[in-house]
């Protein structure tokens, strides 16, 4: 799924006020980080990821790997912040139990 320019503008606007919910640190991409990233994408669909301690080219590579591994789309990459989007599967809405 490729995002249209209109979708990218909409998601960038919606993400502007979000705070990063996942942070990639010195250890890089680990199984725990991927699990947390998947959980955040399932819960929110649109998230910010902070990538610390990496050069510009490395941040892009890390972001591309995160997108490939999770099936998310890159909305925006500015500095150390990546905005990712992955729509919830339609069956997830019917199988989820309500929050109490």
N, C-alpha and C positions, 0 to 999 in steps of 0.2 A: 504494500500500500504506500503510495507516494502522496504526500500532502500537497494540496494546491496552494498557490500563493495566498489566496484568501484565507485558507485554514491556518497557514503559518502566521499571518498577521493577527488573526483572532487568538491563536494560542500564545503568541508573544505578548499580546495585550493582557490576557488572563494570567500569564505567568509573572508579569511585572511585579506584583506585590507578594509573590510567594517567597518563602525562605527555603534554602536548601534542606532537603530531608534525608539525603544520603551524601556521605562525604568519603571520597577516596583519599586515603592517607598514604603513608610511607610504604605499607605492605602491598599497595596496588590492588589489583582485582583478586579477591579471594572468594571462596565458596560462600562464606558468611555475608560478604558484601553483595554478591549476586542474589542471595536469598532475600536480603533486606530490600534490594532494588526491586525485585519482582513483587514483593509484598507491597511496597510503596506504589508501584504502578497499578497493581490490582485495586488498591484502595482509592487512589487519587486520579489515575490516568495521566495527568499532567504534573510533572515534578521538576524540581531543580536539583542538580547534582553538583557538588563542589569538589574540585580536583586540586589537591594541595601538593606543593613541592615538585611540580613537573614543568618542563619547558613547553613552549607553545606547541611544537610539533608532537611532543609526547601526549599532551592533553587531547589533541585531536585524535591520536591513535587510541588512547584510552576510551574516549567517547565513542569512537566507531566500534570498538570491541564490545562496549556495554550495549550498544544498539543491536549489534549482530547477535549477541548472546541472549538478550531478552526479547528481541523482536520489536523494540521500540523505534520510534522515528525521532531524529534530531530536529528540533524546532529552531534552536538558536544556540550558538556557542560564543560567549563573550568572556574574555579573560579566563578566569578559573571556574566559571559557572556554565554548565550545560543544561539546557531545557529539553526534556525528553517527553514524548507522548506515546502511549500505547492504549488503544481503546479496550475497554473491558469486553470479554467474550459475552455474547448475548445469553448463553446458558448460565453464566455466572449470576445474572440477575434473578433467575428463577430458582437456583439451588441455594442461594445464600439465606441464612436464617436472619431474622431481624435482630438488630442490636437492642440490648436491654439497658 
